[in-house]
Amino acid sequence: MVGLLGILISLPTLALHKKLIGQANEFKEGDAAIGIAAPNQKERLKARKRLVATKIKELHEHPLYEDAQQKLIWQSTDKLAYALIQDWTLGELKTFLLNQPESEIKQIMPGLNSDVIACVVKLMSNQELIQVGQKIYNPLPDSKIGSKGYLGAR
């Protein structure tokens, strides 16, 4: 199966690119209001299948936005960690996140950028998001906020 972004390379506009990414999302009124929601469940499932098959490096080579912030994110992304996962599909990343312990996940986290994280989240159910969230902790430096067992807000 061809990844979503492999198909998008030939599309003429970034708007179409964003629309296909939006179609993989569960239905939201806001997506419908801005015209990126899938017209029906069949189209949503097709978009999700394409997203599952998309390689991480495709997201790097074809970012949703190209601006100063996106460039800063890529400059601060760990190149060695990225090299380990660049050929993974988003489906493989999802499986990894669900099945591996925090220590294994933390090894690849510096190689993930915000586009990859946003897309893999689209592929997860609420229960899967809770499962991953219960095993990955990122406490703020010099704080307990974000620590396991600490109730706080960020």
VEXLODO-440609 format. One record per residue: y, x, z of N, C-alpha, C, O, CB in turn. Coordinates in steps of 0.02 Angstrom, whole numbers, padded with zeros to 5 digits, always signed. Each point is the difference from the previous one (the first is absolute). Glycine has a CB too. Layout:
BEGIN
YXZYXZYXZYXZYXZ;...
// end
This chain:
BEGIN
-00059+00042+00000+00059-00042+00000+00062+00045+00000+00002+00050+00035-00064-00143+00026;+00111+00074-00100+00063+00037-00003+00043-00020+00059+00005-00060+00016-00012+00066-00143;+00038+00043+00158+00044-00014+00056+00062-00038-00023+00019+00002-00058-00060+00100+00116;+00072-00136-00011+00059-00040-00015+00054+00041-00032+00030-00021-00049-00058-00053+00145;+00042+00132-00069+00055+00040-00026-00018+00031-00067+00045+00014-00039-00008+00008+00155;-00101-00011-00129-00020+00023-00066+00020-00050-00054+00019+00019-00055-00114+00045+00106;+00090-00127-00035+00020-00053-00046+00076-00003-00003+00029-00013-00053-00133-00052+00079;+00137+00078+00030+00073-00007+00003+00037+00054-00038+00058-00010-00019-00073-00043+00128;-00017+00109-00121+00034+00055-00034+00031-00023-00066+00054+00022-00018-00133+00059+00071;+00045-00126-00087+00025-00022-00065+00050-00057+00005+00029-00020-00051-00137+00056+00003;+00119-00063+00107+00047-00056+00008+00071+00025-00007+00017+00054+00023-00098-00114+00051;+00124+00020-00106+00067+00023-00016+00049+00002+00058+00050+00035-00003-00071-00079-00108;+00009+00006+00164+00051-00002+00052-00030+00008+00069-00057-00017+00013+00124-00056-00086;-00025+00099+00117-00020+00006+00070-00009-00069+00031-00040-00008+00046+00102+00118-00038;-00025-00160-00032-00007-00067+00027-00071-00027-00008-00026-00032+00045+00147+00012-00072;-00152+00034-00030-00069-00022-00010-00048+00037+00046-00048-00029+00026+00075+00002-00146;-00013+00090+00131-00039+00042+00046+00001-00032+00070-00052-00009+00031+00078+00114-00099;+00033-00120+00092+00008-00030+00066-00034-00068+00004-00029-00018+00051+00136+00080-00037;-00103-00100-00068-00029-00066-00001-00076+00003+00008-00029-00039+00037+00123+00000-00110;-00126+00087+00038-00072+00006+00006-00021+00022+00070-00051-00022+00026+00045+00048-00148;+00045+00019+00152-00014+00020+00069+00008-00060+00046-00041-00012+00045+00080+00131-00068;+00014-00158+00012+00012-00060+00040-00054-00052-00008-00016-00036+00047+00137+00058-00058;-00150-00027-00048-00053-00049-00012-00063+00014+00041-00039-00046+00013+00085+00029-00127;-00057+00079+00133-00059+00017+00040+00008-00023+00072-00050-00004+00037+00030+00102-00111;+00080-00114+00094+00015-00021+00068-00024-00072+00012-00003-00040-00047+00101+00117+00050;-00117-00092+00059-00012-00070+00018+00063-00039-00012+00055+00027+00005-00142+00005+00081;+00081-00096-00103+00059-00040-00017+00051-00001+00056-00017-00011+00058-00056-00059-00132;+00135+00081+00055+00056-00005+00046+00057-00035-00037+00013+00013-00059-00048+00092+00123;+00069-00149-00029+00055-00037-00030+00053+00047-00028+00029-00013-00053-00050-00081+00133;+00034+00149-00044+00050+00048-00022-00018+00031-00067+00043+00011-00042-00015+00012+00161;-00093-00007-00128-00022+00027-00064+00010-00050-00056+00021+00018-00056-00106+00053+00116;+00071-00134-00046+00010-00052-00050+00074-00007-00018+00018-00009-00058-00120-00052+00100;+00144+00065+00009+00072-00008-00010+00029+00054-00046+00046-00013-00038-00039-00040+00150;-00035+00114-00108+00027+00054-00043-00042+00011-00063+00011+00046-00038+00034+00008+00141;-00095-00098-00113-00037+00000-00063-00055+00052-00006-00018+00019-00056+00119-00062+00008;-00128+00068+00104-00054+00049-00006-00067-00025+00026-00049+00037-00002+00135+00051+00014;-00089-00150+00013-00063-00027+00025-00047-00016-00058+00022-00017-00055+00038-00031+00154;-00125+00055-00086-00049-00018-00050+00004-00075-00012+00010-00038+00047-00086+00134-00013;+00068-00118-00097+00006-00071-00014-00058-00042+00030+00007-00060+00011+00053+00091-00115;-00116+00002+00117-00057-00035+00029-00048+00051+00032+00010+00060-00006+00000-00153-00081;-00061+00067+00121-00047+00043+00036-00039+00045-00048-00016+00057+00017+00007-00144+00072;-00008+00063-00148-00037+00040-00049+00039+00062-00020-00028+00055-00003-00028-00160-00039;+00120+00097+00029+00043+00057-00019+00009+00048+00059+00004+00060-00009+00055-00133-00075;-00055+00045+00144+00007+00042+00060-00062+00043+00008+00006+00060+00016+00068-00147+00039;-00132+00059-00065-00063+00038+00007-00005+00054-00054-00024+00055+00014-00031-00156+00036;+00077+00086-00110+00001+00050-00054+00046+00059+00019-00018+00058-00010-00006-00148-00076;+00082+00075+00112+00047+00052+00019-00028+00042+00057+00008+00061+00002+00088-00134-00039;-00129+00040+00084-00030+00036+00057-00057+00046-00024-00006+00056+00026+00036-00152+00050;-00070+00074-00123-00053+00043-00027+00028+00061-00034-00027+00055+00007-00045-00156-00023;+00127+00092-00020+00032+00058-00032+00029+00047+00053-00004+00061-00008+00031-00132-00093;+00001+00043+00153+00029+00041+00053-00054+00040+00037+00010+00058+00016+00084-00142-00004;-00151+00053+00001-00056+00034+00033-00022+00061-00041-00018+00051+00029-00020-00160+00021;+00041+00105-00116-00023+00054-00044+00055+00051-00015-00014+00050-00033-00065-00130-00017;+00139+00070+00075+00055+00046-00013-00008+00063+00042-00013-00003+00060+00089-00094-00086;-00068+00154-00006-00005+00064+00035+00066+00017+00034+00054-00018-00023-00139+00057-00061;+00079-00005+00140+00059+00019+00039+00048+00041-00043+00061-00008+00004-00129+00007+00101;+00041+00045-00147+00044+00042-00041+00039-00041-00052+00053+00020-00022-00132+00075+00038;+00053-00154-00035+00037-00043-00046+00063-00026+00033+00052-00007-00033-00159-00026-00024;+00103+00018+00121+00059-00022+00036+00051+00056+00006+00061-00012-00002-00131-00070+00066;+00046+00143-00057+00045+00058+00004+00034+00012-00068+00060+00013-00003-00133+00038+00092;+00034-00056-00142+00027+00014-00067+00045-00056-00026+00040+00011-00045-00141+00058+00023;+00094-00129+00049+00038-00058-00024+00027-00039+00060-00024-00055+00014-00047+00048-00119;+00120+00035+00142+00026-00034+00060+00036-00065-00017+00026-00009-00055-00014+00120+00109;-00013-00156-00006+00034-00065-00010+00075+00009-00005+00034-00036-00037-00125-00020+00100;+00118+00104-00026+00071+00015-00001+00008+00076-00006-00039+00038+00030+00068-00141+00040;+00020+00124-00108+00016+00071-00003+00072+00007+00023+00047-00013-00037-00129+00036-00058;+00090-00001+00157+00066+00011+00028-00003+00058+00048-00052+00032+00007+00081-00155-00020;+00026+00137+00047+00003+00058+00045-00050-00008+00058-00031+00049+00021+00151-00034-00051;-00129-00076+00055-00046-00011+00055-00072+00014-00023-00038+00032+00036+00116-00118+00014;-00096+00062-00108-00067+00011-00026-00013+00075-00009-00054+00024+00015+00056-00136-00073;+00048+00149+00033-00007+00072-00009-00008+00035+00067-00039+00047+00006+00108-00054-00111;-00032-00015+00156-00006+00029+00067-00070-00012+00028-00030+00044+00031+00154-00060-00012;-00150-00044-00029-00067-00016+00024-00051+00047-00032-00043+00027+00035+00076-00148-00020;-00028+00132-00080-00048+00045-00033+00009+00072+00021-00049+00037+00003+00045-00115-00098;+00065+00099+00108+00011+00068+00024-00030+00011+00069-00023+00055+00015+00128-00050-00082;-00106-00057+00108-00027+00006+00068-00073-00019+00005-00029+00004+00055+00143-00028-00013;-00146+00004-00096-00071-00016-00001-00040+00065-00002+00014+00045-00040+00008-00155-00018;-00071+00115+00102-00041+00061+00004-00041+00007-00064-00044-00042-00015+00038+00032+00142;+00020+00062-00165-00033+00010-00065-00075+00013+00007-00039-00021-00043+00147+00066-00001;-00129-00009+00097-00071+00013+00009-00038-00064+00018-00055-00011-00026+00083+00128+00064;+00000-00158+00005-00032-00064+00018-00002-00046-00061-00049-00034-00012+00089+00046+00132;+00015-00012-00158+00001-00040-00062-00054+00022-00049-00032-00042-00031+00156+00024+00047;-00133+00083-00023-00050+00027-00047-00071-00025+00017-00041-00009-00044+00113+00110+00027;-00085-00113+00081-00066-00024+00021-00014-00071-00021-00057-00020-00010+00065+00097+00106;+00045-00117-00104-00009-00072-00011+00027-00025-00067-00008-00059-00016+00014+00046+00138;+00026+00056-00161+00034-00023-00060-00046-00035-00050+00023-00043-00038+00056+00136+00055;-00143-00077-00018-00046-00031-00047-00035-00061+00029-00041-00030-00035+00026+00142-00017;+00029-00129+00113-00029-00060+00030+00033-00062-00030+00058+00002-00020-00083+00060+00127;-00013-00116-00111+00030-00064-00018+00027-00032+00064-00018+00021+00056-00061-00037-00155;+00121-00034+00092+00024-00035+00058-00057-00035+00036+00002-00008+00061+00109-00008-00116;-00161-00006+00019-00060-00030+00030-00037+00050+00044-00023-00017+00054+00014-00061-00151;+00004+00140+00073-00033+00053+00040+00041+00016+00062-00027+00012+00054-00024+00035-00159;+00117-00046+00098+00043+00012+00057-00008-00055+00052-00005+00014+00060+00087+00047-00133;-00083-00123+00050-00010-00057+00046-00065+00008+00039-00001-00008+00061+00067-00067-00138;-00120+00090+00042-00065+00009+00032+00002+00057+00051-00026-00007+00055-00031-00036-00158;+00090+00098+00085+00007+00057+00045+00037-00021+00063-00023+00015+00056+00024+00063-00154;+00054-00113+00091+00040-00021+00058-00039-00047+00046+00007+00003+00061+00096+00009-00131;-00144-00054+00041-00039-00048+00040-00059+00033+00035-00021-00023+00053+00057-00066-00132;-00065+00141+00049-00062+00027+00026+00004+00066+00037-00047+00018+00036-00003-00075-00129;+00105+00093+00086+00005+00066+00031+00038-00003+00066+00041-00044+00010-00046+00097-00123;-00009-00006+00158+00037+00002+00063+00071+00027-00010+00017+00027-00052-00126-00009+00113;+00150-00028-00009+00070+00020-00004+00008+00074-00018+00044+00017-00039-00018-00104+00124;-00069+00130-00059+00007+00072-00014-00007+00015-00074+00037+00043-00026-00082-00018+00140;+00000-00058-00149-00009+00009-00072+00060-00028-00038+00024+00030-00048-00149-00035+00062;+00148-00053+00006+00057-00032-00033+00063+00043+00008+00038+00007-00048-00089-00122+00069;+00061+00142+00038+00060+00041+00013+00001+00062-00045+00054+00026-00014-00053-00067+00132;-00059+00065-00140-00001+00059-00044+00029-00015-00069+00029+00044-00031-00130-00004+00093;+00094-00102-00086+00026-00016-00066+00068-00034+00002+00034-00004-00051-00151-00007+00013;+00137-00014+00096+00063-00037+00004+00060+00036-00028+00041-00031-00033-00088-00022+00133;+00055+00118-00088+00059+00035-00028+00002+00001-00076+00052+00014-00029-00052+00056+00131;-00056-00085-00135-00003-00001-00073+00013-00069-00030+00001-00008-00061-00080+00101+00068;+00090-00143+00036+00013-00068-00024+00074-00013-00002+00037+00017+00047-00147-00056+00001;+00133+00009-00102+00071-00019-00003+00007-00075+00011-00050-00036+00003+00075+00132-00081;+00035-00120+00082+00013-00070+00016-00026-00047-00054-00022-00055+00016+00121+00091+00048;-00097-00016-00128-00027-00043-00053-00075-00011+00008-00025-00055-00008+00115+00095-00070;-00126+00014+00093-00073-00004+00010-00015-00045+00060-00044-00043-00004+00028+00158-00046;+00051-00104+00104-00012-00040+00060+00014-00073-00013-00038-00044+00020+00067+00143+00052;+00027-00113-00106+00017-00070-00015-00053-00033-00044-00017-00058+00011+00138+00087-00001;-00147+00007-00058-00050-00029-00045-00067-00010+00034-00032-00051-00012+00090+00106-00083;-00079-00009+00138-00064-00009+00034+00004-00058+00050-00049-00035+00011+00023+00158-00025;+00084-00133+00043+00010-00056+00046-00009-00067-00037-00027-00047+00028+00105+00117+00041;-00057-00073-00132-00008-00061-00040-00074-00018-00009-00016-00058-00010+00123+00085-00050;-00150+00023+00065-00072-00012-00010-00036-00020+00064-00060-00016-00002+00065+00097-00091;+00029-00079+00149-00033-00013+00064+00015-00070+00026+00055-00027-00009-00049+00148+00034;-00056-00150+00007+00009-00064+00034+00036+00013+00066+00007+00058+00021-00111-00107-00076;+00127-00003+00087+00031+00007+00066-00048+00033+00049+00020+00043+00039+00052-00144-00061;-00135+00080+00020-00050+00029+00046-00010+00075-00013-00007+00039+00047-00050-00151-00041;+00057+00132-00069-00007+00071-00017+00061+00040+00022-00007+00056+00024-00065-00087-00122;+00131+00003+00091+00061+00033+00023-00002+00010+00076+00020+00052+00025+00044-00102-00121;-00087-00001+00132-00007+00005+00072-00050+00055+00018+00011+00040+00046+00018-00163-00033;-00085+00125-00049-00052+00050+00013+00027+00071-00008-00013+00042+00043-00073-00124-00083;+00122+00094-00013+00029+00067-00011+00054+00014+00052+00004+00055+00027-00030-00064-00151;+00068-00041+00138+00054+00009+00048-00025+00014+00071+00036+00031+00039+00032-00105-00109;-00128+00052+00086-00027+00012+00067-00028+00070+00009-00017+00019+00056-00008-00140-00051;+00020+00159-00059-00027+00068+00009+00047+00056-00020-00016+00058+00011-00094-00108-00031;+00167+00034-00009+00049+00051-00019+00062-00008+00043+00031-00053+00001-00076+00057-00119;+00063+00050+00153+00058-00001+00043+00047+00056-00020-00022+00057-00012-00045-00108+00106;+00131+00036-00097+00052+00049-00016+00056-00005+00051+00053-00028-00015-00082+00022-00108;+00018+00034+00182+00053-00005+00050+00063+00037-00022-00004+00053-00031-00083-00063+00120;+00144-00019-00072+00063+00034-00014+00005+00062+00043-00022+00000+00058+00078-00110-00087;-00029+00164+00003+00007+00061+00040+00039-00013+00064+00049-00037+00000-00054+00105-00106;-00017-00037+00160+00033-00006+00065+00004-00072+00024+00048-00019+00034+00018+00121-00061;-00117-00142+00009+00000-00070+00019-00072-00025+00004-00045+00031-00027+00158-00048-00028;-00122-00038+00089-00066-00032+00000-00004-00056-00052-00054-00028-00012+00042+00055+00134;+00067-00042-00153+00001-00053-00050-00047+00018-00058+00007+00054-00030+00112-00086+00061;-00166-00011-00044-00049+00012-00053-00064+00030+00026-00046+00011-00039+00140+00003-00039;-00098+00000+00142-00061+00029+00030-00052-00054+00013+00017-00058+00010+00052+00149+00042;-00131-00071-00051-00054-00047+00015+00009-00027+00071+00011+00038+00047-00089+00024-00125;+00073-00128+00083+00005-00032+00065+00071-00011+00025+00009-00024+00056-00117+00074-00032;+00158-00031-00063+00070-00008+00021+00031-00058-00037+00003+00000-00062+00006+00124+00087;+00014-00173+00012+00034-00057-00031+00073+00018-00010+00036+00012+00048-00117-00094+00004;+00102+00083-00114+00068+00017-00015+00019-00025-00069-00042-00026-00037+00035+00127+00111;+00068-00093-00091+00024-00022-00065+00030+00059-00037+00028+00046+00030-00006-00162+00015;-00029+00114-00110+00032+00051-00041+00025-00031-00063+00029+00035-00042-00101+00053+00091;
// end
